[in-house]
Amino acid sequence: MIELTLPDMTCNHCVKTVTATVQRIDPQATPQIDLATHRVRIESAQPAEVFAKALTEEGYAPA
């Protein structure tokens, strides 16, 4: 389980973008997003660094 805090994720549009980014990397991934705490949990065999890089490129750099 990968857990990332994304301080810039603040609305439902952000949630959609983060979900799409995660699923683009791993279509089988199951992201669980908690908008109130700005956290995303990802169930995936891919390394956390891959998700962190892709999310940073989308404007949601992990803290």
mmCIF file of the N, C-alpha and C atoms, coordinates in Angstrom:
data_MODEL
# 
_entry.id   MODEL 
# 
loop_
_atom_site.group_PDB 
_atom_site.id 
_atom_site.type_symbol 
_atom_site.label_atom_id 
_atom_site.label_alt_id 
_atom_site.label_comp_id 
_atom_site.label_asym_id 
_atom_site.label_entity_id 
_atom_site.label_seq_id 
_atom_site.pdbx_PDB_ins_code 
_atom_site.Cartn_x 
_atom_site.Cartn_y 
_atom_site.Cartn_z 
_atom_site.occupancy 
_atom_site.B_iso_or_equiv 
_atom_site.pdbx_formal_charge 
_atom_site.auth_seq_id 
_atom_site.auth_comp_id 
_atom_site.auth_asym_id 
_atom_site.auth_atom_id 
_atom_site.pdbx_PDB_model_num 
ATOM 1   N N  . MET A 1 1  ? 0.859   -1.183 0.000   1.00 0.00 ? 1  MET A N  1 
ATOM 2   C CA . MET A 1 1  ? 0.000   0.000  0.000   1.00 0.00 ? 1  MET A CA 1 
ATOM 3   C C  . MET A 1 1  ? 0.899   1.239  0.000   1.00 0.00 ? 1  MET A C  1 
ATOM 4   N N  . ILE A 1 2  ? 0.612   2.122  -0.904  1.00 0.00 ? 2  ILE A N  1 
ATOM 5   C CA . ILE A 1 2  ? 1.336   3.393  -1.018  1.00 0.00 ? 2  ILE A CA 1 
ATOM 6   C C  . ILE A 1 2  ? 0.433   4.478  -0.467  1.00 0.00 ? 2  ILE A C  1 
ATOM 7   N N  . GLU A 1 3  ? 0.976   5.348  0.380   1.00 0.00 ? 3  GLU A N  1 
ATOM 8   C CA . GLU A 1 3  ? 0.201   6.478  0.890   1.00 0.00 ? 3  GLU A CA 1 
ATOM 9   C C  . GLU A 1 3  ? 0.970   7.758  0.632   1.00 0.00 ? 3  GLU A C  1 
ATOM 10  N N  . LEU A 1 4  ? 0.305   8.694  -0.041  1.00 0.00 ? 4  LEU A N  1 
ATOM 11  C CA . LEU A 1 4  ? 0.915   9.985  -0.368  1.00 0.00 ? 4  LEU A CA 1 
ATOM 12  C C  . LEU A 1 4  ? 0.023   11.113 0.132   1.00 0.00 ? 4  LEU A C  1 
ATOM 13  N N  . THR A 1 5  ? 0.647   12.167 0.609   1.00 0.00 ? 5  THR A N  1 
ATOM 14  C CA . THR A 1 5  ? -0.078  13.376 0.986   1.00 0.00 ? 5  THR A CA 1 
ATOM 15  C C  . THR A 1 5  ? 0.125   14.391 -0.130  1.00 0.00 ? 5  THR A C  1 
ATOM 16  N N  . LEU A 1 6  ? -0.988  14.875 -0.673  1.00 0.00 ? 6  LEU A N  1 
ATOM 17  C CA . LEU A 1 6  ? -0.967  15.815 -1.794  1.00 0.00 ? 6  LEU A CA 1 
ATOM 18  C C  . LEU A 1 6  ? -1.605  17.131 -1.347  1.00 0.00 ? 6  LEU A C  1 
ATOM 19  N N  . PRO A 1 7  ? -0.812  18.057 -0.797  1.00 0.00 ? 7  PRO A N  1 
ATOM 20  C CA . PRO A 1 7  ? -1.365  19.301 -0.250  1.00 0.00 ? 7  PRO A CA 1 
ATOM 21  C C  . PRO A 1 7  ? -2.165  20.131 -1.255  1.00 0.00 ? 7  PRO A C  1 
ATOM 22  N N  . ASP A 1 8  ? -1.840  20.010 -2.543  1.00 0.00 ? 8  ASP A N  1 
ATOM 23  C CA . ASP A 1 8  ? -2.520  20.826 -3.553  1.00 0.00 ? 8  ASP A CA 1 
ATOM 24  C C  . ASP A 1 8  ? -3.817  20.195 -4.059  1.00 0.00 ? 8  ASP A C  1 
ATOM 25  N N  . MET A 1 9  ? -4.187  19.039 -3.544  1.00 0.00 ? 9  MET A N  1 
ATOM 26  C CA . MET A 1 9  ? -5.444  18.384 -3.920  1.00 0.00 ? 9  MET A CA 1 
ATOM 27  C C  . MET A 1 9  ? -6.538  18.961 -3.023  1.00 0.00 ? 9  MET A C  1 
ATOM 28  N N  . THR A 1 10 ? -7.374  19.834 -3.598  1.00 0.00 ? 10 THR A N  1 
ATOM 29  C CA . THR A 1 10 ? -8.319  20.581 -2.763  1.00 0.00 ? 10 THR A CA 1 
ATOM 30  C C  . THR A 1 10 ? -9.782  20.498 -3.190  1.00 0.00 ? 10 THR A C  1 
ATOM 31  N N  . CYS A 1 11 ? -10.057 19.860 -4.348  1.00 0.00 ? 11 CYS A N  1 
ATOM 32  C CA . CYS A 1 11 ? -11.446 19.837 -4.820  1.00 0.00 ? 11 CYS A CA 1 
ATOM 33  C C  . CYS A 1 11 ? -11.726 18.539 -5.574  1.00 0.00 ? 11 CYS A C  1 
ATOM 34  N N  . ASN A 1 12 ? -12.979 18.382 -5.985  1.00 0.00 ? 12 ASN A N  1 
ATOM 35  C CA . ASN A 1 12 ? -13.352 17.165 -6.704  1.00 0.00 ? 12 ASN A CA 1 
ATOM 36  C C  . ASN A 1 12 ? -12.689 17.061 -8.071  1.00 0.00 ? 12 ASN A C  1 
ATOM 37  N N  . HIS A 1 13 ? -12.404 18.187 -8.688  1.00 0.00 ? 13 HIS A N  1 
ATOM 38  C CA . HIS A 1 13 ? -11.659 18.146 -9.959  1.00 0.00 ? 13 HIS A CA 1 
ATOM 39  C C  . HIS A 1 13 ? -10.273 17.568 -9.723  1.00 0.00 ? 13 HIS A C  1 
ATOM 40  N N  . CYS A 1 14 ? -9.652  17.959 -8.624  1.00 0.00 ? 14 CYS A N  1 
ATOM 41  C CA . CYS A 1 14 ? -8.338  17.417 -8.267  1.00 0.00 ? 14 CYS A CA 1 
ATOM 42  C C  . CYS A 1 14 ? -8.421  15.902 -8.073  1.00 0.00 ? 14 CYS A C  1 
ATOM 43  N N  . VAL A 1 15 ? -9.464  15.460 -7.398  1.00 0.00 ? 15 VAL A N  1 
ATOM 44  C CA . VAL A 1 15 ? -9.662  14.028 -7.150  1.00 0.00 ? 15 VAL A CA 1 
ATOM 45  C C  . VAL A 1 15 ? -9.740  13.273 -8.476  1.00 0.00 ? 15 VAL A C  1 
ATOM 46  N N  . LYS A 1 16 ? -10.477 13.816 -9.438  1.00 0.00 ? 16 LYS A N  1 
ATOM 47  C CA . LYS A 1 16 ? -10.601 13.166 -10.745 1.00 0.00 ? 16 LYS A CA 1 
ATOM 48  C C  . LYS A 1 16 ? -9.259  13.096 -11.461 1.00 0.00 ? 16 LYS A C  1 
ATOM 49  N N  . THR A 1 17 ? -8.491  14.182 -11.383 1.00 0.00 ? 17 THR A N  1 
ATOM 50  C CA . THR A 1 17 ? -7.183  14.216 -12.033 1.00 0.00 ? 17 THR A CA 1 
ATOM 51  C C  . THR A 1 17 ? -6.229  13.219 -11.384 1.00 0.00 ? 17 THR A C  1 
ATOM 52  N N  . VAL A 1 18 ? -6.206  13.179 -10.059 1.00 0.00 ? 18 VAL A N  1 
ATOM 53  C CA . VAL A 1 18 ? -5.337  12.252 -9.340  1.00 0.00 ? 18 VAL A CA 1 
ATOM 54  C C  . VAL A 1 18 ? -5.729  10.811 -9.667  1.00 0.00 ? 18 VAL A C  1 
ATOM 55  N N  . THR A 1 19 ? -7.013  10.519 -9.656  1.00 0.00 ? 19 THR A N  1 
ATOM 56  C CA . THR A 1 19 ? -7.492  9.170  -9.967  1.00 0.00 ? 19 THR A CA 1 
ATOM 57  C C  . THR A 1 19 ? -7.077  8.770  -11.383 1.00 0.00 ? 19 THR A C  1 
ATOM 58  N N  . ALA A 1 20 ? -7.277  9.659  -12.335 1.00 0.00 ? 20 ALA A N  1 
ATOM 59  C CA . ALA A 1 20 ? -6.920  9.370  -13.727 1.00 0.00 ? 20 ALA A CA 1 
ATOM 60  C C  . ALA A 1 20 ? -5.417  9.144  -13.875 1.00 0.00 ? 20 ALA A C  1 
ATOM 61  N N  . THR A 1 21 ? -4.618  9.935  -13.167 1.00 0.00 ? 21 THR A N  1 
ATOM 62  C CA . THR A 1 21 ? -3.164  9.789  -13.229 1.00 0.00 ? 21 THR A CA 1 
ATOM 63  C C  . THR A 1 21 ? -2.731  8.449  -12.672 1.00 0.00 ? 21 THR A C  1 
ATOM 64  N N  . VAL A 1 22 ? -3.287  8.085  -11.525 1.00 0.00 ? 22 VAL A N  1 
ATOM 65  C CA . VAL A 1 22 ? -2.953  6.795  -10.904 1.00 0.00 ? 22 VAL A CA 1 
ATOM 66  C C  . VAL A 1 22 ? -3.339  5.652  -11.843 1.00 0.00 ? 22 VAL A C  1 
ATOM 67  N N  . GLN A 1 23 ? -4.514  5.709  -12.412 1.00 0.00 ? 23 GLN A N  1 
ATOM 68  C CA . GLN A 1 23 ? -4.987  4.617  -13.251 1.00 0.00 ? 23 GLN A CA 1 
ATOM 69  C C  . GLN A 1 23 ? -4.299  4.590  -14.618 1.00 0.00 ? 23 GLN A C  1 
ATOM 70  N N  . ARG A 1 24 ? -3.740  5.703  -15.034 1.00 0.00 ? 24 ARG A N  1 
ATOM 71  C CA . ARG A 1 24 ? -2.946  5.710  -16.266 1.00 0.00 ? 24 ARG A CA 1 
ATOM 72  C C  . ARG A 1 24 ? -1.656  4.914  -16.057 1.00 0.00 ? 24 ARG A C  1 
ATOM 73  N N  . ILE A 1 25 ? -1.079  5.020  -14.868 1.00 0.00 ? 25 ILE A N  1 
ATOM 74  C CA . ILE A 1 25 ? 0.145   4.291  -14.553 1.00 0.00 ? 25 ILE A CA 1 
ATOM 75  C C  . ILE A 1 25 ? -0.150  2.809  -14.345 1.00 0.00 ? 25 ILE A C  1 
ATOM 76  N N  . ASP A 1 26 ? -1.211  2.533  -13.597 1.00 0.00 ? 26 ASP A N  1 
ATOM 77  C CA . ASP A 1 26 ? -1.591  1.154  -13.295 1.00 0.00 ? 26 ASP A CA 1 
ATOM 78  C C  . ASP A 1 26 ? -3.114  1.037  -13.367 1.00 0.00 ? 26 ASP A C  1 
ATOM 79  N N  . PRO A 1 27 ? -3.630  0.552  -14.494 1.00 0.00 ? 27 PRO A N  1 
ATOM 80  C CA . PRO A 1 27 ? -5.088  0.448  -14.657 1.00 0.00 ? 27 PRO A CA 1 
ATOM 81  C C  . PRO A 1 27 ? -5.759  -0.416 -13.590 1.00 0.00 ? 27 PRO A C  1 
ATOM 82  N N  . GLN A 1 28 ? -4.998  -1.285 -12.957 1.00 0.00 ? 28 GLN A N  1 
ATOM 83  C CA . GLN A 1 28 ? -5.548  -2.148 -11.914 1.00 0.00 ? 28 GLN A CA 1 
ATOM 84  C C  . GLN A 1 28 ? -5.491  -1.506 -10.530 1.00 0.00 ? 28 GLN A C  1 
ATOM 85  N N  . ALA A 1 29 ? -4.865  -0.343 -10.424 1.00 0.00 ? 29 ALA A N  1 
ATOM 86  C CA . ALA A 1 29 ? -4.712  0.331  -9.129  1.00 0.00 ? 29 ALA A CA 1 
ATOM 87  C C  . ALA A 1 29 ? -6.063  0.737  -8.571  1.00 0.00 ? 29 ALA A C  1 
ATOM 88  N N  . THR A 1 30 ? -6.144  0.716  -7.260  1.00 0.00 ? 30 THR A N  1 
ATOM 89  C CA . THR A 1 30 ? -7.379  1.112  -6.585  1.00 0.00 ? 30 THR A CA 1 
ATOM 90  C C  . THR A 1 30 ? -7.082  2.283  -5.653  1.00 0.00 ? 30 THR A C  1 
ATOM 91  N N  . PRO A 1 31 ? -7.113  3.513  -6.171  1.00 0.00 ? 31 PRO A N  1 
ATOM 92  C CA . PRO A 1 31 ? -6.822  4.660  -5.312  1.00 0.00 ? 31 PRO A CA 1 
ATOM 93  C C  . PRO A 1 31 ? -7.980  4.946  -4.354  1.00 0.00 ? 31 PRO A C  1 
ATOM 94  N N  . GLN A 1 32 ? -7.625  5.200  -3.112  1.00 0.00 ? 32 GLN A N  1 
ATOM 95  C CA . GLN A 1 32 ? -8.598  5.619  -2.101  1.00 0.00 ? 32 GLN A CA 1 
ATOM 96  C C  . GLN A 1 32 ? -8.199  7.033  -1.703  1.00 0.00 ? 32 GLN A C  1 
ATOM 97  N N  . ILE A 1 33 ? -9.072  7.986  -1.958  1.00 0.00 ? 33 ILE A N  1 
ATOM 98  C CA . ILE A 1 33 ? -8.736  9.390  -1.755  1.00 0.00 ? 33 ILE A CA 1 
ATOM 99  C C  . ILE A 1 33 ? -9.538  9.973  -0.604  1.00 0.00 ? 33 ILE A C  1 
ATOM 100 N N  . ASP A 1 34 ? -8.818  10.644 0.293   1.00 0.00 ? 34 ASP A N  1 
ATOM 101 C CA . ASP A 1 34 ? -9.435  11.367 1.407   1.00 0.00 ? 34 ASP A CA 1 
ATOM 102 C C  . ASP A 1 34 ? -9.143  12.848 1.177   1.00 0.00 ? 34 ASP A C  1 
ATOM 103 N N  . LEU A 1 35 ? -10.093 13.543 0.589   1.00 0.00 ? 35 LEU A N  1 
ATOM 104 C CA . LEU A 1 35 ? -9.894  14.944 0.226   1.00 0.00 ? 35 LEU A CA 1 
ATOM 105 C C  . LEU A 1 35 ? -9.648  15.821 1.451   1.00 0.00 ? 35 LEU A C  1 
ATOM 106 N N  . ALA A 1 36 ? -10.318 15.531 2.557   1.00 0.00 ? 36 ALA A N  1 
ATOM 107 C CA . ALA A 1 36 ? -10.188 16.349 3.769   1.00 0.00 ? 36 ALA A CA 1 
ATOM 108 C C  . ALA A 1 36 ? -8.761  16.357 4.316   1.00 0.00 ? 36 ALA A C  1 
ATOM 109 N N  . THR A 1 37 ? -8.064  15.225 4.187   1.00 0.00 ? 37 THR A N  1 
ATOM 110 C CA . THR A 1 37 ? -6.690  15.141 4.712   1.00 0.00 ? 37 THR A CA 1 
ATOM 111 C C  . THR A 1 37 ? -5.648  15.230 3.598   1.00 0.00 ? 37 THR A C  1 
ATOM 112 N N  . HIS A 1 38 ? -6.110  15.375 2.358   1.00 0.00 ? 38 HIS A N  1 
ATOM 113 C CA . HIS A 1 38 ? -5.231  15.491 1.184   1.00 0.00 ? 38 HIS A CA 1 
ATOM 114 C C  . HIS A 1 38 ? -4.392  14.234 0.988   1.00 0.00 ? 38 HIS A C  1 
ATOM 115 N N  . ARG A 1 39 ? -4.938  13.077 1.338   1.00 0.00 ? 39 ARG A N  1 
ATOM 116 C CA . ARG A 1 39 ? -4.177  11.833 1.224   1.00 0.00 ? 39 ARG A CA 1 
ATOM 117 C C  . ARG A 1 39 ? -4.787  10.925 0.163   1.00 0.00 ? 39 ARG A C  1 
ATOM 118 N N  . VAL A 1 40 ? -3.888  10.192 -0.496  1.00 0.00 ? 40 VAL A N  1 
ATOM 119 C CA . VAL A 1 40 ? -4.313  9.151  -1.427  1.00 0.00 ? 40 VAL A CA 1 
ATOM 120 C C  . VAL A 1 40 ? -3.563  7.874  -1.053  1.00 0.00 ? 40 VAL A C  1 
ATOM 121 N N  . ARG A 1 41 ? -4.323  6.801  -0.996  1.00 0.00 ? 41 ARG A N  1 
ATOM 122 C CA . ARG A 1 41 ? -3.748  5.475  -0.761  1.00 0.00 ? 41 ARG A CA 1 
ATOM 123 C C  . ARG A 1 41 ? -3.932  4.686  -2.048  1.00 0.00 ? 41 ARG A C  1 
ATOM 124 N N  . ILE A 1 42 ? -2.850  4.045  -2.466  1.00 0.00 ? 42 ILE A N  1 
ATOM 125 C CA . ILE A 1 42 ? -2.864  3.344  -3.744  1.00 0.00 ? 42 ILE A CA 1 
ATOM 126 C C  . ILE A 1 42 ? -2.436  1.897  -3.531  1.00 0.00 ? 42 ILE A C  1 
ATOM 127 N N  . GLU A 1 43 ? -3.282  0.997  -3.978  1.00 0.00 ? 43 GLU A N  1 
ATOM 128 C CA . GLU A 1 43 ? -2.955  -0.430 -3.952  1.00 0.00 ? 43 GLU A CA 1 
ATOM 129 C C  . GLU A 1 43 ? -2.416  -0.772 -5.329  1.00 0.00 ? 43 GLU A C  1 
ATOM 130 N N  . SER A 1 44 ? -1.093  -0.988 -5.403  1.00 0.00 ? 44 SER A N  1 
ATOM 131 C CA . SER A 1 44 ? -0.461  -1.248 -6.692  1.00 0.00 ? 44 SER A CA 1 
ATOM 132 C C  . SER A 1 44 ? 0.889   -1.917 -6.476  1.00 0.00 ? 44 SER A C  1 
ATOM 133 N N  . ALA A 1 45 ? 1.317   -2.671 -7.471  1.00 0.00 ? 45 ALA A N  1 
ATOM 134 C CA . ALA A 1 45 ? 2.646   -3.286 -7.443  1.00 0.00 ? 45 ALA A CA 1 
ATOM 135 C C  . ALA A 1 45 ? 3.710   -2.314 -7.947  1.00 0.00 ? 45 ALA A C  1 
ATOM 136 N N  . GLN A 1 46 ? 3.291   -1.204 -8.534  1.00 0.00 ? 46 GLN A N  1 
ATOM 137 C CA . GLN A 1 46 ? 4.241   -0.208 -9.027  1.00 0.00 ? 46 GLN A CA 1 
ATOM 138 C C  . GLN A 1 46 ? 4.911   0.504  -7.843  1.00 0.00 ? 46 GLN A C  1 
ATOM 139 N N  . PRO A 1 47 ? 6.161   0.960  -8.010  1.00 0.00 ? 47 PRO A N  1 
ATOM 140 C CA . PRO A 1 47 ? 6.830   1.684  -6.921  1.00 0.00 ? 47 PRO A CA 1 
ATOM 141 C C  . PRO A 1 47 ? 6.217   3.069  -6.685  1.00 0.00 ? 47 PRO A C  1 
ATOM 142 N N  . ALA A 1 48 ? 6.284   3.510  -5.449  1.00 0.00 ? 48 ALA A N  1 
ATOM 143 C CA . ALA A 1 48 ? 5.732   4.808  -5.060  1.00 0.00 ? 48 ALA A CA 1 
ATOM 144 C C  . ALA A 1 48 ? 6.334   5.944  -5.877  1.00 0.00 ? 48 ALA A C  1 
ATOM 145 N N  . GLU A 1 49 ? 7.599   5.830  -6.227  1.00 0.00 ? 49 GLU A N  1 
ATOM 146 C CA . GLU A 1 49 ? 8.293   6.897  -6.960  1.00 0.00 ? 49 GLU A CA 1 
ATOM 147 C C  . GLU A 1 49 ? 7.642   7.165  -8.311  1.00 0.00 ? 49 GLU A C  1 
ATOM 148 N N  . VAL A 1 50 ? 7.126   6.128  -8.943  1.00 0.00 ? 50 VAL A N  1 
ATOM 149 C CA . VAL A 1 50 ? 6.479   6.289  -10.248 1.00 0.00 ? 50 VAL A CA 1 
ATOM 150 C C  . VAL A 1 50 ? 5.229   7.149  -10.103 1.00 0.00 ? 50 VAL A C  1 
ATOM 151 N N  . PHE A 1 51 ? 4.435   6.870  -9.079  1.00 0.00 ? 51 PHE A N  1 
ATOM 152 C CA . PHE A 1 51 ? 3.230   7.657  -8.840  1.00 0.00 ? 51 PHE A CA 1 
ATOM 153 C C  . PHE A 1 51 ? 3.594   9.086  -8.424  1.00 0.00 ? 51 PHE A C  1 
ATOM 154 N N  . ALA A 1 52 ? 4.591   9.233  -7.564  1.00 0.00 ? 52 ALA A N  1 
ATOM 155 C CA . ALA A 1 52 ? 4.996   10.559 -7.097  1.00 0.00 ? 52 ALA A CA 1 
ATOM 156 C C  . ALA A 1 52 ? 5.444   11.432 -8.261  1.00 0.00 ? 52 ALA A C  1 
ATOM 157 N N  . LYS A 1 53 ? 6.214   10.866 -9.185  1.00 0.00 ? 53 LYS A N  1 
ATOM 158 C CA . LYS A 1 53 ? 6.696   11.630 -10.338 1.00 0.00 ? 53 LYS A CA 1 
ATOM 159 C C  . LYS A 1 53 ? 5.529   12.058 -11.234 1.00 0.00 ? 53 LYS A C  1 
ATOM 160 N N  . ALA A 1 54 ? 4.639   11.123 -11.528 1.00 0.00 ? 54 ALA A N  1 
ATOM 161 C CA . ALA A 1 54 ? 3.504   11.437 -12.407 1.00 0.00 ? 54 ALA A CA 1 
ATOM 162 C C  . ALA A 1 54 ? 2.577   12.473 -11.770 1.00 0.00 ? 54 ALA A C  1 
ATOM 163 N N  . LEU A 1 55 ? 2.324   12.339 -10.472 1.00 0.00 ? 55 LEU A N  1 
ATOM 164 C CA . LEU A 1 55 ? 1.456   13.297 -9.786  1.00 0.00 ? 55 LEU A CA 1 
ATOM 165 C C  . LEU A 1 55 ? 2.105   14.676 -9.721  1.00 0.00 ? 55 LEU A C  1 
ATOM 166 N N  . THR A 1 56 ? 3.414   14.720 -9.529  1.00 0.00 ? 56 THR A N  1 
ATOM 167 C CA . THR A 1 56 ? 4.138   15.997 -9.525  1.00 0.00 ? 56 THR A CA 1 
ATOM 168 C C  . THR A 1 56 ? 3.997   16.676 -10.885 1.00 0.00 ? 56 THR A C  1 
ATOM 169 N N  . GLU A 1 57 ? 4.112   15.900 -11.950 1.00 0.00 ? 57 GLU A N  1 
ATOM 170 C CA . GLU A 1 57 ? 3.982   16.460 -13.298 1.00 0.00 ? 57 GLU A CA 1 
ATOM 171 C C  . GLU A 1 57 ? 2.573   17.015 -13.534 1.00 0.00 ? 57 GLU A C  1 
ATOM 172 N N  . GLU A 1 58 ? 1.575   16.477 -12.849 1.00 0.00 ? 58 GLU A N  1 
ATOM 173 C CA . GLU A 1 58 ? 0.198   16.957 -12.972 1.00 0.00 ? 58 GLU A CA 1 
ATOM 174 C C  . GLU A 1 58 ? -0.094  18.133 -12.031 1.00 0.00 ? 58 GLU A C  1 
ATOM 175 N N  . GLY A 1 59 ? 0.878   18.506 -11.186 1.00 0.00 ? 59 GLY A N  1 
ATOM 176 C CA . GLY A 1 59 ? 0.705   19.639 -10.286 1.00 0.00 ? 59 GLY A CA 1 
ATOM 177 C C  . GLY A 1 59 ? 0.328   19.255 -8.868  1.00 0.00 ? 59 GLY A C  1 
ATOM 178 N N  . TYR A 1 60 ? 0.476   17.978 -8.524  1.00 0.00 ? 60 TYR A N  1 
ATOM 179 C CA . TYR A 1 60 ? 0.126   17.491 -7.186  1.00 0.00 ? 60 TYR A CA 1 
ATOM 180 C C  . TYR A 1 60 ? 1.332   16.827 -6.544  1.00 0.00 ? 60 TYR A C  1 
ATOM 181 N N  . ALA A 1 61 ? 2.344   17.617 -6.263  1.00 0.00 ? 61 ALA A N  1 
ATOM 182 C CA . ALA A 1 61 ? 3.579   17.081 -5.676  1.00 0.00 ? 61 ALA A CA 1 
ATOM 183 C C  . ALA A 1 61 ? 3.328   16.576 -4.268  1.00 0.00 ? 61 ALA A C  1 
ATOM 184 N N  . PRO A 1 62 ? 3.735   15.338 -3.986  1.00 0.00 ? 62 PRO A N  1 
ATOM 185 C CA . PRO A 1 62 ? 3.585   14.807 -2.625  1.00 0.00 ? 62 PRO A CA 1 
ATOM 186 C C  . PRO A 1 62 ? 4.446   15.574 -1.635  1.00 0.00 ? 62 PRO A C  1 
ATOM 187 N N  . ALA A 1 63 ? 3.916   15.724 -0.430  1.00 0.00 ? 63 ALA A N  1 
ATOM 188 C CA . ALA A 1 63 ? 4.671   16.407 0.634   1.00 0.00 ? 63 ALA A CA 1 
ATOM 189 C C  . ALA A 1 63 ? 5.459   15.379 1.420   1.00 0.00 ? 63 ALA A C  1 
# 
